[in-house]
Amino acid sequence: MEKISIAAFAFCLSTSALFAMDSEERLTAQEEELRLVQETYDTRINEVMETLNEKDSTAFFKARAEGKYVTWKDFEIEMPSLQMFTIKEEPYGYTLKSKHNARESVTVLVYTRDDDLYYKTTIGKKASNDFSRMVEAIFEAEGETTSREGTACNSKAVSCIGGYEKGTPGKNKK
């Protein structure tokens, strides 16, 4: 019985800091972690894309069309430990769920357009306005259109090259 009490006390102590934060501190901590995950994923995808495209500027696009470079394992991505979120792998991206508020979640899909990265985000329907604004600020596409319906580079294309000339939906595998 004493071991259970000690374990319960240790758990409460380790999670108390998470719940002791005010909403502004929590949003700041969440923003830092979102940026860390984004940087981790983006750095690795950019390294792989640069390496593949050294000799052939279409190599990464072709690999994606063949169903390669979909998972974290494909990119050799090791996500950091997080205090504010749980993270789950998705084909071409990830889902983050707040440990503080179950309604705050975001799925981020990372698409390539030539050598640039763009994000398609799906924010939890009941997420707070502050959380939604923060996610949009981090993953915004700076007003650029990343796809054009009626072209090969439509909204389902995970990679495009030559502007809207060529696009591929890839292959969703896990």
N, C-alpha and C positions, 0 to 999 in steps of 0.2 A: 504494500500500500504506500509505503514511504517513497519507493522508486517512482510510482505513478505521480505522486504529488510533486516530486522534484522535476520530473519530465514536464508536467503541466506548467509549473512555474517557469521553467526554462523556455518553453514555447511562448507563454504569455510575455515574458521579458523580451524575447527576440522579435515578436510582432508588435509590441507596444509602440515602438518608434514609428512604425508604418501608420498607425491609427492616431498618433498624437499630433500629426502634422495638420496645419490648417490647409484650406483648399489651395491657397496660392503656393505654399511650399510643396504641396503634393503635385500640382501642375508643373512646377519647375523641375521636380525630380522626374516626373513622367517625360517631360520634354527632353531632358538630358538622356534618358534611356532610349527614347525613340530615335534621337540623333545618333546614339551609339550603335544601335541595331542597323540603322540606315547606312552609317559609315562602314560598318563591318561588311555588310552585304555588297554595297556599292564598290568598295575597294577591291574585293575579290572578283566581282564580275568584270570590272574594268581591267584588272590584270590579265584575266583569262582572254577577254576580247582583244586586248592589245597584243598578247602573245600569238593568238591564232591569226590575227589580221596582219601580222608583220610581212608575210610573203604574199598573201592573197587577201585583199580587202573584203572579200565576201565569205571568208572561211567561217567566221562566227555565225553569220546568217545561215549558211549551209548546214552547219552543225545543229543549229536550232531547228531547222526544217526537217532534219533527220531524227529529231526527238532527243538530242543531246543537250546538256546544260539546262536541265529543268530543276534538278534537286540540289540541296545543299551539298550532298555527297559529290555530285558532278563538279561542283566548284571548289570542293574541299573547304567549305565554310564551317567554322566553329563559332557558334553564337555565344556571346558573353552571358554570364550569370546576371540575372535581373532581380531587383528588389521590388519594383513597382508593377511588373507585368509577368504573365506567363506567355511563352512564345511557342507557336506550333508551325511546323513547316507546311507550306502550300506549294503546289507546282508553280514555279516562276515567282515565288515570294514567300510570305509569312503572314500569320495572324497573331496579333498581340491582344491580350485580354488583361484588363486592370485587375490587380489583386485587391484593390481598395473598393472599386465600384463595378459590380458585374455588368452594368449597362455600358460601360466604357470599353469598347473593343474596336479594332480596325484590322481589316485585311488589306495588305499591300501587295500588289502584283507589280513586278518590275519589268518593263518593256524596253527594248532597244530600238532606237531609230537612228540608223547609220551608227555613229560612235557615241551617241548620247543616250542617257537613261531617262525614262519617264515612268511615272507611277500612276497606277489606277488604284484608288482607295475606296473601300467600302466601310463606312463608319457605322457602328452599332446604331440601330434606329432610335434608341432612347438615351443615347449619350448626351451629356451636358453640352450646352453651347460652347463653353470654354474649352472643353476637350475637342470638340469638332473643329473649332477655329485653330487650335494648336496643331492638330493633325494636318489640316489644310495648309497651314503656313509652312510646315516642314516638308510636305510632299507635293507642293504646288508645281505646276508645269509652266509657270510664268506666262500664262495666257496663250501659249502656243497650242495649235491643234496637232495632236500626235497621231491622228488617223483621219482618213477621208473615206466615207462610205462610197461604194461604187468603184473603188480602186483595190489593188492587191493589198494595200496597207490600210485595211479597214479596222474597226474597233476590236476585232478578234485576233488581230495579228500581234504576236509576241515579239517579233523582230521584223524590221523593214530596212531596206537599203535603197539608195537612189531616190530619196524623197518618198513619193508614194508609188514608185515604179514597181517594186517587188515587196511582198509581204508574206509571212508564214504564220499560221496559227500554232506551229509547233506540235508537240504531242504531249498531252497531259499524262505523265507517268509519275509514279512515286516509288 
